[in-house]
Amino acid sequence: MHYYEVLRRPLISEKSTMLISDNKYGFEVAKKTTKSQIKEAVEKSFDVGVIKVNVMNIHGKKHRRGSRITMSSSWRKAVVTLKSGDKIEIFEGV
């Protein structure tokens, strides 16, 4: 899998912006990726050093619209810890 396909989008939420002070960044990633693929994709995309990758699966939730019940899709989240002194510029000013 090409490293442009691994990272789907950066996660910009209240919790993920608080983690930036600890040098941790959140991304939505493809479902079939491994930690080593995520590490390689972040290092090549942003030219930073990665120390640690934590991955979790987020299950879809049920939504009720009238008598109809639907499910949101499941997705995969990765929290990447960078070496001290490195930072990713797309998260600046958020």
PyMOL Python script that loads the backbone (N, CA, C, O; Angstrom):
from pymol import cmd

cmd.read_pdbstr("""\
ATOM      1  N   MET A   1       0.848  -1.178   0.000  1.00  0.00           N
ATOM      2  CA  MET A   1       0.000   0.000   0.000  1.00  0.00           C
ATOM      3  C   MET A   1       0.893   1.241   0.000  1.00  0.00           C
ATOM      4  O   MET A   1       1.821   1.341   0.803  1.00  0.00           O
ATOM      5  N   HIS A   2       0.615   2.173  -0.889  1.00  0.00           N
ATOM      6  CA  HIS A   2       1.389   3.414  -0.989  1.00  0.00           C
ATOM      7  C   HIS A   2       1.095   4.278   0.236  1.00  0.00           C
ATOM      8  O   HIS A   2      -0.026   4.276   0.745  1.00  0.00           O
ATOM      9  N   TYR A   3       2.089   5.007   0.701  1.00  0.00           N
ATOM     10  CA  TYR A   3       1.908   5.751   1.944  1.00  0.00           C
ATOM     11  C   TYR A   3       0.909   6.901   1.832  1.00  0.00           C
ATOM     12  O   TYR A   3       0.449   7.403   2.858  1.00  0.00           O
ATOM     13  N   TYR A   4       0.558   7.338   0.612  1.00  0.00           N
ATOM     14  CA  TYR A   4      -0.502   8.334   0.477  1.00  0.00           C
ATOM     15  C   TYR A   4      -1.876   7.723   0.744  1.00  0.00           C
ATOM     16  O   TYR A   4      -2.813   8.443   1.090  1.00  0.00           O
ATOM     17  N   GLU A   5      -2.007   6.412   0.591  1.00  0.00           N
ATOM     18  CA  GLU A   5      -3.270   5.730   0.840  1.00  0.00           C
ATOM     19  C   GLU A   5      -3.455   5.373   2.313  1.00  0.00           C
ATOM     20  O   GLU A   5      -4.576   5.112   2.749  1.00  0.00           O
ATOM     21  N   VAL A   6      -2.376   5.361   3.076  1.00  0.00           N
ATOM     22  CA  VAL A   6      -2.440   4.963   4.482  1.00  0.00           C
ATOM     23  C   VAL A   6      -3.124   6.039   5.319  1.00  0.00           C
ATOM     24  O   VAL A   6      -4.059   5.737   6.060  1.00  0.00           O
ATOM     25  N   LEU A   7      -2.679   7.273   5.215  1.00  0.00           N
ATOM     26  CA  LEU A   7      -3.238   8.369   6.012  1.00  0.00           C
ATOM     27  C   LEU A   7      -4.451   8.951   5.292  1.00  0.00           C
ATOM     28  O   LEU A   7      -4.331   9.427   4.163  1.00  0.00           O
ATOM     29  N   ARG A   8      -5.608   8.918   5.931  1.00  0.00           N
ATOM     30  CA  ARG A   8      -6.826   9.441   5.311  1.00  0.00           C
ATOM     31  C   ARG A   8      -6.988  10.938   5.580  1.00  0.00           C
ATOM     32  O   ARG A   8      -7.164  11.732   4.655  1.00  0.00           O
ATOM     33  N   ARG A   9      -6.925  11.313   6.872  1.00  0.00           N
ATOM     34  CA  ARG A   9      -7.086  12.720   7.239  1.00  0.00           C
ATOM     35  C   ARG A   9      -6.547  12.937   8.643  1.00  0.00           C
ATOM     36  O   ARG A   9      -6.512  11.996   9.436  1.00  0.00           O
ATOM     37  N   PRO A  10      -6.132  14.140   8.966  1.00  0.00           N
ATOM     38  CA  PRO A  10      -5.734  14.428  10.350  1.00  0.00           C
ATOM     39  C   PRO A  10      -6.978  14.587  11.219  1.00  0.00           C
ATOM     40  O   PRO A  10      -8.017  15.045  10.744  1.00  0.00           O
ATOM     41  N   LEU A  11      -6.874  14.214  12.466  1.00  0.00           N
ATOM     42  CA  LEU A  11      -7.986  14.372  13.396  1.00  0.00           C
ATOM     43  C   LEU A  11      -7.821  15.680  14.144  1.00  0.00           C
ATOM     44  O   LEU A  11      -6.830  15.898  14.841  1.00  0.00           O
ATOM     45  N   ILE A  12      -8.798  16.536  13.989  1.00  0.00           N
ATOM     46  CA  ILE A  12      -8.769  17.830  14.659  1.00  0.00           C
ATOM     47  C   ILE A  12      -9.980  17.887  15.570  1.00  0.00           C
ATOM     48  O   ILE A  12     -11.083  18.228  15.144  1.00  0.00           O
ATOM     49  N   SER A  13      -9.756  17.550  16.823  1.00  0.00           N
ATOM     50  CA  SER A  13     -10.800  17.579  17.834  1.00  0.00           C
ATOM     51  C   SER A  13     -10.204  18.182  19.104  1.00  0.00           C
ATOM     52  O   SER A  13      -9.012  18.488  19.157  1.00  0.00           O
ATOM     53  N   GLU A  14     -11.027  18.345  20.103  1.00  0.00           N
ATOM     54  CA  GLU A  14     -10.543  18.942  21.342  1.00  0.00           C
ATOM     55  C   GLU A  14      -9.476  18.057  21.994  1.00  0.00           C
ATOM     56  O   GLU A  14      -8.451  18.550  22.465  1.00  0.00           O
ATOM     57  N   LYS A  15      -9.726  16.761  22.013  1.00  0.00           N
ATOM     58  CA  LYS A  15      -8.778  15.843  22.636  1.00  0.00           C
ATOM     59  C   LYS A  15      -7.472  15.759  21.845  1.00  0.00           C
ATOM     60  O   LYS A  15      -6.394  15.741  22.439  1.00  0.00           O
ATOM     61  N   SER A  16      -7.554  15.708  20.516  1.00  0.00           N
ATOM     62  CA  SER A  16      -6.331  15.592  19.728  1.00  0.00           C
ATOM     63  C   SER A  16      -5.496  16.868  19.761  1.00  0.00           C
ATOM     64  O   SER A  16      -4.270  16.797  19.686  1.00  0.00           O
ATOM     65  N   THR A  17      -6.131  18.029  19.870  1.00  0.00           N
ATOM     66  CA  THR A  17      -5.348  19.260  19.981  1.00  0.00           C
ATOM     67  C   THR A  17      -4.666  19.371  21.341  1.00  0.00           C
ATOM     68  O   THR A  17      -3.611  19.997  21.450  1.00  0.00           O
ATOM     69  N   MET A  18      -5.248  18.777  22.372  1.00  0.00           N
ATOM     70  CA  MET A  18      -4.587  18.761  23.682  1.00  0.00           C
ATOM     71  C   MET A  18      -3.369  17.838  23.666  1.00  0.00           C
ATOM     72  O   MET A  18      -2.405  18.081  24.391  1.00  0.00           O
ATOM     73  N   LEU A  19      -3.400  16.781  22.849  1.00  0.00           N
ATOM     74  CA  LEU A  19      -2.279  15.851  22.772  1.00  0.00           C
ATOM     75  C   LEU A  19      -1.075  16.439  22.038  1.00  0.00           C
ATOM     76  O   LEU A  19       0.038  15.933  22.177  1.00  0.00           O
ATOM     77  N   ILE A  20      -1.283  17.499  21.263  1.00  0.00           N
ATOM     78  CA  ILE A  20      -0.174  18.106  20.521  1.00  0.00           C
ATOM     79  C   ILE A  20       0.893  18.635  21.477  1.00  0.00           C
ATOM     80  O   ILE A  20       2.077  18.634  21.139  1.00  0.00           O
ATOM     81  N   SER A  21       0.491  19.085  22.663  1.00  0.00           N
ATOM     82  CA  SER A  21       1.476  19.567  23.637  1.00  0.00           C
ATOM     83  C   SER A  21       2.380  18.430  24.127  1.00  0.00           C
ATOM     84  O   SER A  21       3.493  18.687  24.585  1.00  0.00           O
ATOM     85  N   ASP A  22       1.912  17.172  24.036  1.00  0.00           N
ATOM     86  CA  ASP A  22       2.727  16.006  24.393  1.00  0.00           C
ATOM     87  C   ASP A  22       3.454  15.431  23.179  1.00  0.00           C
ATOM     88  O   ASP A  22       4.037  14.350  23.258  1.00  0.00           O
ATOM     89  N   ASN A  23       3.420  16.153  22.056  1.00  0.00           N
ATOM     90  CA  ASN A  23       4.060  15.743  20.801  1.00  0.00           C
ATOM     91  C   ASN A  23       3.394  14.507  20.200  1.00  0.00           C
ATOM     92  O   ASN A  23       4.066  13.649  19.629  1.00  0.00           O
ATOM     93  N   LYS A  24       2.051  14.421  20.335  1.00  0.00           N
ATOM     94  CA  LYS A  24       1.260  13.323  19.781  1.00  0.00           C
ATOM     95  C   LYS A  24       0.252  13.893  18.792  1.00  0.00           C
ATOM     96  O   LYS A  24      -0.373  14.921  19.053  1.00  0.00           O
ATOM     97  N   TYR A  25       0.097  13.222  17.659  1.00  0.00           N
ATOM     98  CA  TYR A  25      -0.796  13.675  16.598  1.00  0.00           C
ATOM     99  C   TYR A  25      -1.716  12.539  16.191  1.00  0.00           C
ATOM    100  O   TYR A  25      -1.295  11.384  16.127  1.00  0.00           O
ATOM    101  N   GLY A  26      -2.991  12.868  15.911  1.00  0.00           N
ATOM    102  CA  GLY A  26      -3.980  11.860  15.559  1.00  0.00           C
ATOM    103  C   GLY A  26      -4.321  11.889  14.080  1.00  0.00           C
ATOM    104  O   GLY A  26      -4.394  12.956  13.470  1.00  0.00           O
ATOM    105  N   PHE A  27      -4.530  10.699  13.502  1.00  0.00           N
ATOM    106  CA  PHE A  27      -4.883  10.558  12.099  1.00  0.00           C
ATOM    107  C   PHE A  27      -5.951   9.480  11.950  1.00  0.00           C
ATOM    108  O   PHE A  27      -5.980   8.506  12.702  1.00  0.00           O
ATOM    109  N   GLU A  28      -6.827   9.672  10.965  1.00  0.00           N
ATOM    110  CA  GLU A  28      -7.667   8.573  10.525  1.00  0.00           C
ATOM    111  C   GLU A  28      -6.875   7.828   9.463  1.00  0.00           C
ATOM    112  O   GLU A  28      -6.345   8.442   8.537  1.00  0.00           O
ATOM    113  N   VAL A  29      -6.790   6.508   9.590  1.00  0.00           N
ATOM    114  CA  VAL A  29      -5.982   5.703   8.679  1.00  0.00           C
ATOM    115  C   VAL A  29      -6.846   4.635   8.021  1.00  0.00           C
ATOM    116  O   VAL A  29      -7.975   4.385   8.444  1.00  0.00           O
ATOM    117  N   ALA A  30      -6.306   4.015   6.989  1.00  0.00           N
ATOM    118  CA  ALA A  30      -7.009   2.932   6.298  1.00  0.00           C
ATOM    119  C   ALA A  30      -7.159   1.740   7.247  1.00  0.00           C
ATOM    120  O   ALA A  30      -6.334   1.536   8.138  1.00  0.00           O
ATOM    121  N   LYS A  31      -8.223   0.958   7.044  1.00  0.00           N
ATOM    122  CA  LYS A  31      -8.553  -0.120   7.983  1.00  0.00           C
ATOM    123  C   LYS A  31      -7.538  -1.252   8.012  1.00  0.00           C
ATOM    124  O   LYS A  31      -7.358  -1.869   9.062  1.00  0.00           O
ATOM    125  N   LYS A  32      -6.878  -1.547   6.925  1.00  0.00           N
ATOM    126  CA  LYS A  32      -5.986  -2.713   6.840  1.00  0.00           C
ATOM    127  C   LYS A  32      -4.519  -2.392   7.127  1.00  0.00           C
ATOM    128  O   LYS A  32      -3.660  -3.243   6.895  1.00  0.00           O
ATOM    129  N   THR A  33      -4.210  -1.205   7.618  1.00  0.00           N
ATOM    130  CA  THR A  33      -2.813  -0.821   7.811  1.00  0.00           C
ATOM    131  C   THR A  33      -2.256  -1.363   9.115  1.00  0.00           C
ATOM    132  O   THR A  33      -2.992  -1.653  10.058  1.00  0.00           O
ATOM    133  N   THR A  34      -0.936  -1.493   9.143  1.00  0.00           N
ATOM    134  CA  THR A  34      -0.235  -1.918  10.345  1.00  0.00           C
ATOM    135  C   THR A  34       0.487  -0.718  10.952  1.00  0.00           C
ATOM    136  O   THR A  34       0.561   0.352  10.347  1.00  0.00           O
ATOM    137  N   LYS A  35       1.015  -0.916  12.153  1.00  0.00           N
ATOM    138  CA  LYS A  35       1.735   0.171  12.814  1.00  0.00           C
ATOM    139  C   LYS A  35       2.984   0.578  12.038  1.00  0.00           C
ATOM    140  O   LYS A  35       3.305   1.763  11.951  1.00  0.00           O
ATOM    141  N   SER A  36       3.680  -0.392  11.482  1.00  0.00           N
ATOM    142  CA  SER A  36       4.895  -0.064  10.730  1.00  0.00           C
ATOM    143  C   SER A  36       4.572   0.706   9.449  1.00  0.00           C
ATOM    144  O   SER A  36       5.341   1.582   9.052  1.00  0.00           O
ATOM    145  N   GLN A  37       3.449   0.397   8.796  1.00  0.00           N
ATOM    146  CA  GLN A  37       3.046   1.150   7.613  1.00  0.00           C
ATOM    147  C   GLN A  37       2.672   2.580   7.981  1.00  0.00           C
ATOM    148  O   GLN A  37       2.998   3.510   7.244  1.00  0.00           O
ATOM    149  N   ILE A  38       1.999   2.767   9.099  1.00  0.00           N
ATOM    150  CA  ILE A  38       1.617   4.105   9.549  1.00  0.00           C
ATOM    151  C   ILE A  38       2.860   4.913   9.899  1.00  0.00           C
ATOM    152  O   ILE A  38       2.958   6.086   9.539  1.00  0.00           O
ATOM    153  N   LYS A  39       3.810   4.295  10.597  1.00  0.00           N
ATOM    154  CA  LYS A  39       5.056   4.974  10.953  1.00  0.00           C
ATOM    155  C   LYS A  39       5.804   5.429   9.709  1.00  0.00           C
ATOM    156  O   LYS A  39       6.264   6.569   9.643  1.00  0.00           O
ATOM    157  N   GLU A  40       5.929   4.552   8.726  1.00  0.00           N
ATOM    158  CA  GLU A  40       6.627   4.883   7.487  1.00  0.00           C
ATOM    159  C   GLU A  40       5.912   5.993   6.720  1.00  0.00           C
ATOM    160  O   GLU A  40       6.563   6.870   6.153  1.00  0.00           O
ATOM    161  N   ALA A  41       4.576   5.963   6.696  1.00  0.00           N
ATOM    162  CA  ALA A  41       3.806   6.980   5.970  1.00  0.00           C
ATOM    163  C   ALA A  41       3.969   8.357   6.608  1.00  0.00           C
ATOM    164  O   ALA A  41       4.120   9.349   5.896  1.00  0.00           O
ATOM    165  N   VAL A  42       3.941   8.433   7.935  1.00  0.00           N
ATOM    166  CA  VAL A  42       4.097   9.721   8.615  1.00  0.00           C
ATOM    167  C   VAL A  42       5.514  10.254   8.430  1.00  0.00           C
ATOM    168  O   VAL A  42       5.702  11.447   8.196  1.00  0.00           O
ATOM    169  N   GLU A  43       6.497   9.387   8.533  1.00  0.00           N
ATOM    170  CA  GLU A  43       7.888   9.830   8.370  1.00  0.00           C
ATOM    171  C   GLU A  43       8.159  10.345   6.961  1.00  0.00           C
ATOM    172  O   GLU A  43       8.852  11.349   6.797  1.00  0.00           O
ATOM    173  N   LYS A  44       7.624   9.673   5.940  1.00  0.00           N
ATOM    174  CA  LYS A  44       7.850  10.112   4.565  1.00  0.00           C
ATOM    175  C   LYS A  44       7.010  11.328   4.197  1.00  0.00           C
ATOM    176  O   LYS A  44       7.472  12.192   3.451  1.00  0.00           O
ATOM    177  N   SER A  45       5.793  11.408   4.705  1.00  0.00           N
ATOM    178  CA  SER A  45       4.904  12.513   4.339  1.00  0.00           C
ATOM    179  C   SER A  45       5.317  13.830   4.967  1.00  0.00           C
ATOM    180  O   SER A  45       5.261  14.874   4.316  1.00  0.00           O
ATOM    181  N   PHE A  46       5.733  13.794   6.231  1.00  0.00           N
ATOM    182  CA  PHE A  46       5.980  15.033   6.962  1.00  0.00           C
ATOM    183  C   PHE A  46       7.438  15.242   7.347  1.00  0.00           C
ATOM    184  O   PHE A  46       7.765  16.247   7.977  1.00  0.00           O
ATOM    185  N   ASP A  47       8.321  14.316   6.984  1.00  0.00           N
ATOM    186  CA  ASP A  47       9.762  14.427   7.257  1.00  0.00           C
ATOM    187  C   ASP A  47      10.032  14.631   8.748  1.00  0.00           C
ATOM    188  O   ASP A  47      10.726  15.569   9.140  1.00  0.00           O
ATOM    189  N   VAL A  48       9.476  13.740   9.572  1.00  0.00           N
ATOM    190  CA  VAL A  48       9.657  13.773  11.020  1.00  0.00           C
ATOM    191  C   VAL A  48      10.069  12.377  11.488  1.00  0.00           C
ATOM    192  O   VAL A  48       9.978  11.408  10.734  1.00  0.00           O
ATOM    193  N   GLY A  49      10.516  12.288  12.722  1.00  0.00           N
ATOM    194  CA  GLY A  49      10.864  10.998  13.314  1.00  0.00           C
ATOM    195  C   GLY A  49       9.751  10.517  14.227  1.00  0.00           C
ATOM    196  O   GLY A  49       9.264  11.276  15.064  1.00  0.00           O
ATOM    197  N   VAL A  50       9.345   9.268  14.074  1.00  0.00           N
ATOM    198  CA  VAL A  50       8.255   8.694  14.868  1.00  0.00           C
ATOM    199  C   VAL A  50       8.834   7.746  15.910  1.00  0.00           C
ATOM    200  O   VAL A  50       9.637   6.869  15.589  1.00  0.00           O
ATOM    201  N   ILE A  51       8.417   7.932  17.167  1.00  0.00           N
ATOM    202  CA  ILE A  51       8.851   7.061  18.251  1.00  0.00           C
ATOM    203  C   ILE A  51       7.867   5.913  18.442  1.00  0.00           C
ATOM    204  O   ILE A  51       8.271   4.758  18.581  1.00  0.00           O
ATOM    205  N   LYS A  52       6.571   6.234  18.449  1.00  0.00           N
ATOM    206  CA  LYS A  52       5.569   5.251  18.839  1.00  0.00           C
ATOM    207  C   LYS A  52       4.288   5.468  18.057  1.00  0.00           C
ATOM    208  O   LYS A  52       3.955   6.602  17.712  1.00  0.00           O
ATOM    209  N   VAL A  53       3.559   4.386  17.772  1.00  0.00           N
ATOM    210  CA  VAL A  53       2.270   4.456  17.085  1.00  0.00           C
ATOM    211  C   VAL A  53       1.259   3.645  17.880  1.00  0.00           C
ATOM    212  O   VAL A  53       1.480   2.462  18.138  1.00  0.00           O
ATOM    213  N   ASN A  54       0.161   4.263  18.267  1.00  0.00           N
ATOM    214  CA  ASN A  54      -0.953   3.576  18.916  1.00  0.00           C
ATOM    215  C   ASN A  54      -2.124   3.563  17.951  1.00  0.00           C
ATOM    216  O   ASN A  54      -2.461   4.589  17.361  1.00  0.00           O
ATOM    217  N   VAL A  55      -2.750   2.392  17.789  1.00  0.00           N
ATOM    218  CA  VAL A  55      -3.828   2.235  16.822  1.00  0.00           C
ATOM    219  C   VAL A  55      -5.061   1.702  17.531  1.00  0.00           C
ATOM    220  O   VAL A  55      -4.966   0.823  18.387  1.00  0.00           O
ATOM    221  N   MET A  56      -6.231   2.246  17.165  1.00  0.00           N
ATOM    222  CA  MET A  56      -7.485   1.749  17.733  1.00  0.00           C
ATOM    223  C   MET A  56      -8.574   1.740  16.674  1.00  0.00           C
ATOM    224  O   MET A  56      -8.592   2.587  15.781  1.00  0.00           O
ATOM    225  N   ASN A  57      -9.476   0.782  16.777  1.00  0.00           N
ATOM    226  CA  ASN A  57     -10.615   0.678  15.874  1.00  0.00           C
ATOM    227  C   ASN A  57     -11.818   1.352  16.524  1.00  0.00           C
ATOM    228  O   ASN A  57     -12.166   1.034  17.661  1.00  0.00           O
ATOM    229  N   ILE A  58     -12.450   2.268  15.820  1.00  0.00           N
ATOM    230  CA  ILE A  58     -13.631   2.976  16.301  1.00  0.00           C
ATOM    231  C   ILE A  58     -14.840   2.350  15.610  1.00  0.00           C
ATOM    232  O   ILE A  58     -14.962   2.401  14.386  1.00  0.00           O
ATOM    233  N   HIS A  59     -15.717   1.768  16.393  1.00  0.00           N
ATOM    234  CA  HIS A  59     -16.876   1.084  15.835  1.00  0.00           C
ATOM    235  C   HIS A  59     -17.975   2.085  15.494  1.00  0.00           C
ATOM    236  O   HIS A  59     -18.119   3.111  16.158  1.00  0.00           O
ATOM    237  N   GLY A  60     -18.738   1.782  14.465  1.00  0.00           N
ATOM    238  CA  GLY A  60     -19.838   2.642  14.045  1.00  0.00           C
ATOM    239  C   GLY A  60     -20.957   2.673  15.077  1.00  0.00           C
ATOM    240  O   GLY A  60     -21.135   1.726  15.843  1.00  0.00           O
ATOM    241  N   LYS A  61     -21.699   3.757  15.090  1.00  0.00           N
ATOM    242  CA  LYS A  61     -22.772   3.923  16.060  1.00  0.00           C
ATOM    243  C   LYS A  61     -24.127   3.847  15.369  1.00  0.00           C
ATOM    244  O   LYS A  61     -24.253   4.156  14.184  1.00  0.00           O
ATOM    245  N   LYS A  62     -25.128   3.437  16.119  1.00  0.00           N
ATOM    246  CA  LYS A  62     -26.482   3.367  15.582  1.00  0.00           C
ATOM    247  C   LYS A  62     -27.144   4.740  15.673  1.00  0.00           C
ATOM    248  O   LYS A  62     -27.009   5.437  16.679  1.00  0.00           O
ATOM    249  N   HIS A  63     -27.851   5.117  14.629  1.00  0.00           N
ATOM    250  CA  HIS A  63     -28.605   6.367  14.598  1.00  0.00           C
ATOM    251  C   HIS A  63     -30.040   6.036  14.237  1.00  0.00           C
ATOM    252  O   HIS A  63     -30.290   5.194  13.374  1.00  0.00           O
ATOM    253  N   ARG A  64     -30.977   6.692  14.890  1.00  0.00           N
ATOM    254  CA  ARG A  64     -32.376   6.445  14.594  1.00  0.00           C
ATOM    255  C   ARG A  64     -32.970   7.690  13.958  1.00  0.00           C
ATOM    256  O   ARG A  64     -32.889   8.789  14.508  1.00  0.00           O
ATOM    257  N   ARG A  65     -33.562   7.500  12.800  1.00  0.00           N
ATOM    258  CA  ARG A  65     -34.241   8.581  12.088  1.00  0.00           C
ATOM    259  C   ARG A  65     -35.675   8.134  11.855  1.00  0.00           C
ATOM    260  O   ARG A  65     -35.973   7.445  10.880  1.00  0.00           O
ATOM    261  N   GLY A  66     -36.545   8.531  12.750  1.00  0.00           N
ATOM    262  CA  GLY A  66     -37.923   8.061  12.679  1.00  0.00           C
ATOM    263  C   GLY A  66     -37.966   6.589  13.033  1.00  0.00           C
ATOM    264  O   GLY A  66     -37.450   6.187  14.076  1.00  0.00           O
ATOM    265  N   SER A  67     -38.575   5.780  12.176  1.00  0.00           N
ATOM    266  CA  SER A  67     -38.622   4.342  12.430  1.00  0.00           C
ATOM    267  C   SER A  67     -37.442   3.609  11.800  1.00  0.00           C
ATOM    268  O   SER A  67     -37.342   2.387  11.912  1.00  0.00           O
ATOM    269  N   ARG A  68     -36.557   4.338  11.144  1.00  0.00           N
ATOM    270  CA  ARG A  68     -35.438   3.751  10.426  1.00  0.00           C
ATOM    271  C   ARG A  68     -34.164   3.819  11.269  1.00  0.00           C
ATOM    272  O   ARG A  68     -33.825   4.877  11.799  1.00  0.00           O
ATOM    273  N   ILE A  69     -33.470   2.711  11.391  1.00  0.00           N
ATOM    274  CA  ILE A  69     -32.227   2.659  12.160  1.00  0.00           C
ATOM    275  C   ILE A  69     -31.069   2.462  11.180  1.00  0.00           C
ATOM    276  O   ILE A  69     -31.078   1.532  10.374  1.00  0.00           O
ATOM    277  N   THR A  70     -30.072   3.350  11.257  1.00  0.00           N
ATOM    278  CA  THR A  70     -28.909   3.261  10.382  1.00  0.00           C
ATOM    279  C   THR A  70     -27.649   3.174  11.238  1.00  0.00           C
ATOM    280  O   THR A  70     -27.663   3.473  12.432  1.00  0.00           O
ATOM    281  N   MET A  71     -26.571   2.762  10.602  1.00  0.00           N
ATOM    282  CA  MET A  71     -25.278   2.677  11.287  1.00  0.00           C
ATOM    283  C   MET A  71     -24.281   3.591  10.597  1.00  0.00           C
ATOM    284  O   MET A  71     -24.227   3.638   9.368  1.00  0.00           O
ATOM    285  N   SER A  72     -23.485   4.324  11.386  1.00  0.00           N
ATOM    286  CA  SER A  72     -22.364   5.050  10.800  1.00  0.00           C
ATOM    287  C   SER A  72     -21.228   4.052  10.589  1.00  0.00           C
ATOM    288  O   SER A  72     -21.181   3.021  11.261  1.00  0.00           O
ATOM    289  N   SER A  73     -20.336   4.338   9.688  1.00  0.00           N
ATOM    290  CA  SER A  73     -19.296   3.377   9.346  1.00  0.00           C
ATOM    291  C   SER A  73     -18.192   3.351  10.403  1.00  0.00           C
ATOM    292  O   SER A  73     -17.924   4.352  11.066  1.00  0.00           O
ATOM    293  N   SER A  74     -17.569   2.202  10.543  1.00  0.00           N
ATOM    294  CA  SER A  74     -16.443   2.048  11.457  1.00  0.00           C
ATOM    295  C   SER A  74     -15.180   2.597  10.796  1.00  0.00           C
ATOM    296  O   SER A  74     -15.088   2.645   9.569  1.00  0.00           O
ATOM    297  N   TRP A  75     -14.215   3.008  11.605  1.00  0.00           N
ATOM    298  CA  TRP A  75     -12.978   3.547  11.074  1.00  0.00           C
ATOM    299  C   TRP A  75     -11.839   3.254  12.033  1.00  0.00           C
ATOM    300  O   TRP A  75     -12.066   2.741  13.129  1.00  0.00           O
ATOM    301  N   ARG A  76     -10.625   3.571  11.636  1.00  0.00           N
ATOM    302  CA  ARG A  76      -9.424   3.254  12.404  1.00  0.00           C
ATOM    303  C   ARG A  76      -8.670   4.545  12.706  1.00  0.00           C
ATOM    304  O   ARG A  76      -8.483   5.390  11.831  1.00  0.00           O
ATOM    305  N   LYS A  77      -8.243   4.681  13.953  1.00  0.00           N
ATOM    306  CA  LYS A  77      -7.551   5.887  14.399  1.00  0.00           C
ATOM    307  C   LYS A  77      -6.144   5.529  14.850  1.00  0.00           C
ATOM    308  O   LYS A  77      -5.927   4.498  15.487  1.00  0.00           O
ATOM    309  N   ALA A  78      -5.187   6.395  14.513  1.00  0.00           N
ATOM    310  CA  ALA A  78      -3.802   6.211  14.942  1.00  0.00           C
ATOM    311  C   ALA A  78      -3.325   7.472  15.648  1.00  0.00           C
ATOM    312  O   ALA A  78      -3.523   8.583  15.157  1.00  0.00           O
ATOM    313  N   VAL A  79      -2.694   7.289  16.805  1.00  0.00           N
ATOM    314  CA  VAL A  79      -2.062   8.388  17.535  1.00  0.00           C
ATOM    315  C   VAL A  79      -0.557   8.165  17.448  1.00  0.00           C
ATOM    316  O   VAL A  79      -0.039   7.153  17.920  1.00  0.00           O
ATOM    317  N   VAL A  80       0.142   9.131  16.836  1.00  0.00           N
ATOM    318  CA  VAL A  80       1.565   9.000  16.538  1.00  0.00           C
ATOM    319  C   VAL A  80       2.343   9.921  17.465  1.00  0.00           C
ATOM    320  O   VAL A  80       2.048  11.112  17.558  1.00  0.00           O
ATOM    321  N   THR A  81       3.336   9.369  18.150  1.00  0.00           N
ATOM    322  CA  THR A  81       4.221  10.147  19.018  1.00  0.00           C
ATOM    323  C   THR A  81       5.505  10.451  18.248  1.00  0.00           C
ATOM    324  O   THR A  81       6.162   9.546  17.733  1.00  0.00           O
ATOM    325  N   LEU A  82       5.849  11.732  18.176  1.00  0.00           N
ATOM    326  CA  LEU A  82       7.040  12.165  17.430  1.00  0.00           C
ATOM    327  C   LEU A  82       8.223  12.368  18.365  1.00  0.00           C
ATOM    328  O   LEU A  82       8.055  12.501  19.578  1.00  0.00           O
ATOM    329  N   LYS A  83       9.413  12.390  17.794  1.00  0.00           N
ATOM    330  CA  LYS A  83      10.618  12.690  18.557  1.00  0.00           C
ATOM    331  C   LYS A  83      10.550  14.126  19.057  1.00  0.00           C
ATOM    332  O   LYS A  83       9.885  14.966  18.450  1.00  0.00           O
ATOM    333  N   SER A  84      11.233  14.409  20.158  1.00  0.00           N
ATOM    334  CA  SER A  84      11.201  15.766  20.694  1.00  0.00           C
ATOM    335  C   SER A  84      11.858  16.721  19.711  1.00  0.00           C
ATOM    336  O   SER A  84      12.912  16.424  19.149  1.00  0.00           O
ATOM    337  N   GLY A  85      11.236  17.853  19.512  1.00  0.00           N
ATOM    338  CA  GLY A  85      11.737  18.846  18.567  1.00  0.00           C
ATOM    339  C   GLY A  85      11.067  18.776  17.213  1.00  0.00           C
ATOM    340  O   GLY A  85      11.099  19.757  16.471  1.00  0.00           O
ATOM    341  N   ASP A  86      10.462  17.651  16.862  1.00  0.00           N
ATOM    342  CA  ASP A  86       9.739  17.521  15.592  1.00  0.00           C
ATOM    343  C   ASP A  86       8.296  17.947  15.776  1.00  0.00           C
ATOM    344  O   ASP A  86       7.720  17.770  16.850  1.00  0.00           O
ATOM    345  N   LYS A  87       7.714  18.506  14.729  1.00  0.00           N
ATOM    346  CA  LYS A  87       6.295  18.835  14.750  1.00  0.00           C
ATOM    347  C   LYS A  87       5.762  18.826  13.327  1.00  0.00           C
ATOM    348  O   LYS A  87       6.512  18.967  12.361  1.00  0.00           O
ATOM    349  N   ILE A  88       4.454  18.657  13.218  1.00  0.00           N
ATOM    350  CA  ILE A  88       3.787  18.615  11.927  1.00  0.00           C
ATOM    351  C   ILE A  88       3.106  19.953  11.715  1.00  0.00           C
ATOM    352  O   ILE A  88       2.324  20.391  12.560  1.00  0.00           O
ATOM    353  N   GLU A  89       3.388  20.602  10.608  1.00  0.00           N
ATOM    354  CA  GLU A  89       2.946  21.973  10.369  1.00  0.00           C
ATOM    355  C   GLU A  89       1.448  22.113  10.092  1.00  0.00           C
ATOM    356  O   GLU A  89       0.892  23.187  10.324  1.00  0.00           O
ATOM    357  N   ILE A  90       0.778  21.071   9.606  1.00  0.00           N
ATOM    358  CA  ILE A  90      -0.649  21.228   9.273  1.00  0.00           C
ATOM    359  C   ILE A  90      -1.507  21.412  10.516  1.00  0.00           C
ATOM    360  O   ILE A  90      -2.645  21.870  10.419  1.00  0.00           O
ATOM    361  N   PHE A  91      -0.969  21.056  11.701  1.00  0.00           N
ATOM    362  CA  PHE A  91      -1.709  21.203  12.941  1.00  0.00           C
ATOM    363  C   PHE A  91      -1.484  22.570  13.594  1.00  0.00           C
ATOM    364  O   PHE A  91      -2.110  22.873  14.610  1.00  0.00           O
ATOM    365  N   GLU A  92      -0.605  23.393  13.032  1.00  0.00           N
ATOM    366  CA  GLU A  92      -0.317  24.697  13.614  1.00  0.00           C
ATOM    367  C   GLU A  92      -1.492  25.639  13.425  1.00  0.00           C
ATOM    368  O   GLU A  92      -2.098  25.671  12.354  1.00  0.00           O
ATOM    369  N   GLY A  93      -1.816  26.399  14.446  1.00  0.00           N
ATOM    370  CA  GLY A  93      -2.880  27.389  14.356  1.00  0.00           C
ATOM    371  C   GLY A  93      -4.274  26.818  14.504  1.00  0.00           C
ATOM    372  O   GLY A  93      -5.253  27.496  14.191  1.00  0.00           O
ATOM    373  N   VAL A  94      -4.386  25.583  14.978  1.00  0.00           N
ATOM    374  CA  VAL A  94      -5.704  24.978  15.148  1.00  0.00           C
ATOM    375  C   VAL A  94      -6.187  25.227  16.538  1.00  0.00           C
ATOM    376  O   VAL A  94      -7.285  24.800  16.896  1.00  0.00           O
TER     377      VAL A  94
END
""", "prot")
cmd.dss("prot")
cmd.show_as("cartoon", "prot")
cmd.util.cbc("prot")
cmd.orient("prot")
